């Protein structure tokens, strides 16, 4: 055999071997890692068969697959005119940026803060962006883990250069950073809520035990997956509630629910803009089906995301028990839930103590009354009180004391703000989303 033919034969054998290896790696990856289960779609199939609290949702694949390559970063712009904006984001030196327009977007950051009862210092414990594609009637939810590395201006050795810390440094820089992580050009609006407001929203959705539901959504270790699974759980909760309850926001009680919902939260979304967004989605027939709302996690990571049906209270109870068993078996206290449990027991006596002190101060020191009660008002702290009769009494007292203090200081606008927020809240809880 000639040297030329030998070389061609060897080359052919090498090509065939390379093809077999590629097929083995990408089509049958478990051949090479010793795991011979047929888990080709990265679904936790072992648990799915045994666990009735989960269902398969193909949308979870969008959470783990990156939509960018190593040489190019994609930024989805909000308007077609934004394609020609003359700037780039260079998160890795030499990486090019491609701006893409797929329809008008309205990007709303949803920020769950961990501010303790009565304190103003807060970090971003939950980070999500709801992108509304108004021309298509589609909603994309981007969920970002709280400990995502960012430059928060802290020493490298501190371990504090995380997204959660960045929020405490200022909202503007935080919003710019989450937009960059999510691959968006900018954030148009924000919604901020703390423990109390989160429990109020969960109660509005018809959950009988908001404390337990919030504990499940905030658990970091008990359901596996650490921060990534936790933020995915929260994104799925938003998705499922949106699909289930959107029609009620455009129905007979829509205005009451919308005004009350906005009053319950800290947000810069005006009522007219929120109403316009809902009308545009409704005009597109939203939600046409379950795939109308998708969830993705950024930065992307290859994780077997578990999809739980959070609309079922029985499943919430099962998950709560699972978390408790995990903590007991591992000798751990889940610090992500401790504040909720603790504050639910301490909220009522603490609020009554602040009210009694403010009653003493009303006649002579209106500024002190505001100092004592305004943070509780902004947090809607009474929503942590389980006894609804006691809750209403606390809310009424805080309202009267603040309105009186603002009136004495000749600040009628602030007094009216307090009154209108309380009235909107009363109305929205008279029409719960059952």
C-alpha positions in Angstrom: 0.0 0.0 0.0 1.4 3.4 -1.0 2.2 6.0 1.7 -0.5 8.3 0.2 -3.2 5.6 0.6 -2.0 4.8 4.1 -2.3 8.4 5.1 -5.8 8.7 3.6 -6.9 5.5 5.4 -5.5 6.8 8.8 -7.2 10.2 8.2 -10.5 8.4 7.5 -10.2 6.4 10.7 -9.5 9.5 12.8 -12.5 11.3 11.3 -14.8 8.4 12.1 -13.4 8.2 15.6 -14.0 11.9 16.1 -17.6 11.6 14.9 -18.2 8.8 17.4 -16.8 10.8 20.3 -18.9 13.9 19.4 -22.0 11.8 19.2 -21.1 10.2 22.5 -20.6 13.5 24.3 -23.5 15.5 22.9 -26.2 12.8 22.3 -25.4 10.2 24.9 -23.5 12.2 27.6 -24.1 9.7 30.3 -21.9 7.1 28.5 -18.9 9.2 29.5 -19.9 10.1 33.0 -20.8 6.7 34.2 -24.5 7.6 34.7 -26.6 5.4 32.5 -30.0 7.0 33.1 -31.8 8.4 30.0 -31.9 11.9 31.5 -31.2 13.6 28.2 -33.4 16.7 28.8 -31.8 17.5 32.2 -35.2 16.8 33.9 -35.0 15.4 37.4 -36.9 12.3 36.3 -36.3 10.3 39.4 -38.2 12.8 41.5 -40.9 13.5 39.0 -42.2 10.0 39.2 -42.4 10.0 43.0 -43.3 13.7 43.7 -46.8 14.8 42.8 -45.9 18.3 43.8 -44.1 18.8 40.5 -45.1 18.8 36.9 -43.0 19.0 33.8 -42.9 22.5 32.2 -40.9 22.7 29.0 -40.4 26.4 29.7 -37.8 25.5 32.3 -35.3 24.8 29.5 -35.3 28.5 28.7 -33.9 29.1 32.2 -30.8 27.0 31.7 -29.9 27.6 28.0 -27.8 30.7 27.3 -29.0 32.9 24.4 -25.5 34.3 23.9 -22.2 32.9 22.7 -18.6 33.6 24.0 -17.9 36.3 21.4 -21.1 38.3 21.4 -23.5 39.8 24.0 -27.1 40.2 22.9 -29.1 43.2 24.3 -32.8 43.3 23.7 -33.9 46.8 23.1 -37.3 48.3 24.1 -38.0 50.3 21.0 -36.8 50.0 17.4 -35.2 53.5 17.5 -32.9 52.2 20.3 -31.0 50.0 17.8 -28.9 53.0 16.8 -27.9 54.1 20.3 -24.2 54.8 20.2 -22.9 52.9 23.2 -21.8 49.4 24.2 -21.6 47.4 27.4 -18.2 45.8 27.7 -18.6 43.2 30.4 -15.7 41.2 29.0 -12.9 43.0 27.2 -13.1 42.5 23.5 -16.7 41.1 23.5 -18.9 42.6 20.9 -22.4 43.8 21.6 -25.4 43.2 19.3 -28.6 45.1 19.9 -31.7 43.3 18.8 -35.3 44.5 18.5 -38.0 41.8 18.8 -40.9 44.1 19.6 -41.7 46.9 22.0 -40.8 46.0 25.6 -41.7 47.4 29.0 -39.2 46.2 31.6 -40.4 46.2 35.2 -37.9 45.2 38.0 -39.6 43.4 40.9 -37.4 43.7 44.0 -38.1 41.8 47.2 -36.2 43.5 50.0 -35.2 42.0 53.4 -35.6 45.1 55.5 -36.5 44.1 59.1 -39.6 45.4 60.8 -39.3 49.1 61.4 -35.8 49.5 59.8 -35.0 51.3 56.6 -31.7 49.5 55.7 -32.5 46.9 53.1 -30.9 44.5 50.6 -32.3 43.0 47.4 -33.3 39.5 48.5 -35.3 38.7 45.4 -34.5 40.0 41.9 -36.8 39.6 38.9 -37.5 41.5 35.7 -40.9 41.2 34.1 -40.5 42.1 30.4 -43.8 42.8 28.7 -43.8 42.5 24.9 -46.9 44.5 24.3 -47.2 43.9 20.5 -47.0 40.2 20.9 -48.9 39.6 24.2 -45.9 37.8 25.7 -44.3 38.1 29.1 -40.7 37.1 29.9 -39.7 36.8 33.5 -35.9 36.9 34.2 -35.0 35.7 37.7 -31.5 36.6 39.0 -29.9 35.0 42.2 -29.3 37.4 45.0 -25.6 36.5 45.3 -24.8 37.0 41.6 -21.3 38.6 41.6 -21.2 42.3 40.7 -19.0 45.3 41.6 -20.7 46.7 44.7 -17.6 48.8 45.6 -16.6 46.5 48.4 -13.1 45.1 49.1 -12.3 42.0 47.1 -11.6 40.1 50.3 -15.0 40.9 51.9 -17.1 38.5 49.8 -19.7 41.3 49.6 -19.5 42.1 45.9 -23.0 40.7 45.3 -26.2 41.9 43.7 -28.0 41.9 47.0 -25.5 44.3 48.5 -25.5 46.6 45.4 -29.1 47.5 46.1 -28.2 49.0 49.5 -25.7 51.3 47.6 -28.4 52.9 45.5 -31.3 51.9 43.3 -30.0 53.6 40.1 -26.8 51.5 39.9 -28.8 48.4 40.9 -31.3 48.8 38.0 -28.5 49.3 35.5 -26.8 46.2 36.7 -29.9 43.9 36.6 -30.7 45.2 33.1 -27.1 44.2 32.0 -27.4 40.8 33.6 -30.8 40.1 31.9 -29.5 41.3 28.5 -31.9 44.3 28.4 -31.2 47.9 27.4 -32.9 49.5 30.4 -35.5 49.2 33.2 -38.5 51.4 32.8 -40.3 50.8 36.1 -39.7 49.1 39.5 -41.8 47.5 42.1 -40.4 47.0 45.6 -41.9 45.0 48.4 -40.8 43.7 51.8 -42.0 40.8 54.0 -45.2 42.5 55.0 -46.2 43.5 51.5 -45.3 40.1 50.1 -47.6 38.4 52.7 -50.4 40.8 51.7 -50.0 40.0 48.0 -50.0 36.3 48.8 -53.1 36.7 50.9 -54.8 38.5 48.0 -54.0 35.5 45.7 -56.2 33.4 48.0 -53.6 31.6 50.1 -54.8 30.8 53.6 -51.4 30.8 55.2 -49.3 33.5 53.6 -46.5 32.9 56.2 -45.9 29.3 55.1 -46.1 30.3 51.4 -43.5 33.0 51.8 -41.3 30.6 53.7 -41.4 28.1 50.9 -40.6 30.8 48.3 -37.7 32.1 50.3 -36.2 28.7 51.3 -32.6 28.5 49.9 -31.6 24.9 50.8 -34.7 22.9 51.6 -35.8 22.3 48.0 -32.4 21.9 46.5 -30.6 24.0 43.9 -29.5 26.7 46.4 -30.0 30.3 45.2 -30.7 29.3 41.6 -33.6 27.0 42.4 -34.9 29.6 44.9 -35.0 32.4 42.4 -36.5 30.1 39.8 -39.2 29.1 42.3 -40.1 32.8 42.8 -40.2 33.4 39.0 -42.5 30.4 38.6 -44.8 31.7 41.3 -45.0 35.0 39.5 -45.7 33.2 36.3 -48.4 30.9 37.7 -50.2 33.7 39.5 -50.1 35.9 36.4 -51.6 33.1 34.3 -54.2 32.3 36.9 -55.4 35.8 37.9 -54.7 38.2 34.9 -58.4 38.1 33.8 -59.5 39.4 37.2 -57.4 42.6 36.7 -59.4 43.4 33.5 -62.7 42.2 34.9 -65.5 43.9 36.9 -63.3 44.6 39.9 -60.2 45.3 37.8 -59.9 49.0 38.9 -60.2 48.2 42.6 -57.6 45.4 42.3 -55.2 47.6 40.3 -55.4 50.7 42.5 -55.2 48.6 45.7 -52.3 46.5 44.4 -50.3 49.7 43.5 -51.1 51.2 46.9 -49.9 48.0 48.6 -46.4 48.2 47.0 -43.6 50.8 46.6 -43.5 51.5 42.9 -43.0 54.3 40.4 -45.7 52.9 38.0 -48.5 55.4 37.6 -52.0 54.0 37.6 -52.7 55.2 34.1 -49.6 53.5 32.7 -50.4 50.2 34.6 -53.9 50.4 33.2 -52.5 51.0 29.7 -50.2 47.9 29.9 -53.1 45.7 31.0 -55.3 46.9 28.2 -52.6 46.3 25.6 -52.0 42.7 26.9 -55.8 42.1 27.0 -56.1 43.3 23.4 -53.6 40.7 22.4 -55.7 38.0 24.0 -53.3 37.5 26.9 -52.8 34.9 28.2 -53.5 32.7 25.1 -51.9 29.7 26.7 -49.3 28.6 29.4 -46.4 29.3 27.0 -47.4 33.0 26.9 -45.4 33.6 30.1 -41.8 32.2 30.2 -39.2 32.1 33.0 -35.5 32.2 32.5 -32.6 32.5 35.0 -29.6 34.7 34.4 -26.7 34.2 34.6 -27.4 30.8 33.0 -26.3 27.6 34.7 -26.9 24.0 33.8 -29.2 22.9 36.7 -32.1 20.4 36.9 -34.7 23.0 37.8 -37.7 21.5 39.5 -41.1 23.0 38.7 -43.6 23.1 41.5 -47.3 23.9 41.3 -47.5 26.8 43.7 -51.2 27.4 43.0 -52.1 24.4 45.1 -52.2 25.0 48.9 -51.8 21.3 49.6 -48.5 21.3 47.7 -47.3 24.4 49.6 -47.9 22.5 52.8 -46.0 19.4 51.5 -43.1 21.7 50.5 -43.1 23.4 53.9 -42.9 20.0 55.6 -40.0 18.9 53.3 -38.1 22.1 54.2 -38.6 21.4 57.9 -37.4 17.8 57.5 -34.4 19.0 55.6 -33.5 21.4 58.4 -34.0 18.8 61.1 -32.0 16.1 59.3 -29.1 18.5 58.6 -29.2 20.3 62.0 -29.8 23.6 60.2 -31.9 26.6 60.7 -32.9 28.1 57.4 -32.0 31.7 57.9 -33.9 32.8 54.9 -37.2 32.0 56.7 -36.3 32.9 60.2 -37.2 36.6 59.9 -40.7 35.8 58.6 -41.5 33.4 61.4 -39.9 35.7 64.1 -41.6 38.9 62.9 -45.1 37.3 62.5 -45.1 36.7 66.3 -43.5 40.0 67.3 -45.2 42.3 64.8 -48.4 43.0 66.8 -46.9 43.8 70.2 -44.2 45.9 68.6 -46.6 47.9 66.5 -48.9 48.5 69.5 -45.9 49.7 71.5 -45.1 52.2 68.8 -48.7 53.4 68.6 -48.9 53.9 72.4 -45.7 56.0 72.3 -47.0 58.0 69.4 -50.3 58.8 71.2 -48.3 60.3 74.0 -46.3 62.4 71.5 -49.3 63.6 69.4 -50.0 66.7 71.4 -46.5 68.0 71.5 -44.2 66.4 69.0 -45.6 65.6 65.5 -42.2 65.0 64.0 -41.5 62.3 66.5 -44.9 60.6 65.7 -43.9 60.5 62.0 -40.4 59.2 62.9 -42.0 56.4 65.0 -44.6 55.3 62.5 -43.7 56.3 58.9 -41.4 53.3 58.3 -44.0 50.9 59.6 -46.5 52.6 57.2 -44.2 52.3 54.2 -43.6 48.6 55.0 -47.4 48.0 55.5 -46.1 46.3 58.7 -49.7 45.5 59.9 -50.0 42.9 57.2 -47.7 40.6 59.3 -50.4 40.4 61.9 -52.4 37.2 61.4 -55.4 38.2 63.5 -57.4 40.3 61.0 -59.4 42.2 63.6 -56.2 43.2 65.4 -54.6 44.1 62.1 -57.4 46.5 61.1 -57.2 48.2 64.5 -53.4 48.7 64.2 -53.8 50.0 60.6 -56.5 52.5 61.6 -54.5 53.8 64.6 -51.3 54.3 62.5 -53.4 56.1 59.8 -55.1 58.5 62.2 -51.8 59.3 64.1 -49.9 60.0 60.8 -52.7 62.1 59.3 -53.0 64.1 62.5 -49.2 64.7 62.6 -49.0 65.8 59.0 -52.0 68.1 59.4 -50.5 69.8 62.4 -47.3 70.3 60.4 -49.3 71.8 57.6 -48.6 69.0 55.1 -52.0 68.2 53.7 -50.6 66.3 50.7 -48.8 63.8 52.9 -51.9 63.4 55.1 -54.0 62.7 52.0 -51.4 60.2 50.7 -51.8 58.2 53.9 -55.6 58.3 53.7 -55.7 57.3 50.1 -53.3 54.4 50.6 -55.3 53.0 53.5 -58.6 53.3 51.6 -57.3 51.6 48.5 -56.0 48.8 50.7 -59.3 48.3 52.4 -61.1 48.1 49.1 -58.6 45.6 47.5 -58.9 43.2 50.4 -62.7 43.3 50.0 -62.2 41.7 46.6 -59.6 38.9 47.1 -58.4 37.0 44.1 -60.0 33.7 45.0 
